[in-house]
């Protein structure tokens, strides 16, 4: 029988939830470690693939954006947001200090 990897995670709690859901639904699945042994792969039989994906979506493990094209911000964008927020905080602190220094 041919199995397909449908979900991968390091979190044992996620694996336990998926095992329970797939067992209750009567799906043919197995959990295999990857090459490193740290990440577990949930695999389902070919005939259960569609139902398994639906269950991933219903349980919140998979969203439509993850199926088609995951959207991730680059590290560069996050860095610029952090720099921008830090600059705003510095300006606000400088204005408050100047206000208290000019008290007559």
PETAVEN-V670828 format. One record per residue. SS is DSSP state (H for helix, E for strand, C for the rest). D_FIRST is the distance of its C-alpha to the first C-alpha in whole Angstrom. Layout:
BEGIN
SS|D_FIRST, SS|D_FIRST
END
This chain:
BEGIN
C|0, C|4, E|7, E|10, E|13, E|15, E|18, E|20, E|23, C|26, C|27, H|26, H|27, H|25, H|22, H|23, H|24, H|20, H|19, H|22, H|21, H|17, H|18, H|21, H|19, C|16, C|13, C|10, E|11, E|12, E|15, E|15, E|19, C|19, C|21, C|24, C|23, C|25, C|23, E|20, E|17, E|15, E|12, E|10, E|7, H|8, H|10, H|12, H|13, H|16, H|17, H|16, H|19, H|21, H|21, H|22, H|25, H|26, H|26, C|28, C|25, C|25, C|28, H|28, H|30, H|27, H|24, H|27, C|29, C|30, C|34, C|35, C|39, C|40, H|41, H|45, H|45, H|45, H|47, H|50, H|49, H|50, H|53, H|54, H|54, H|56, H|59, H|59, H|60, H|62, H|64, H|64, H|65, H|68, H|69, H|70, H|71, H|74, H|75, H|76, H|78, C|80, C|81, C|85
END
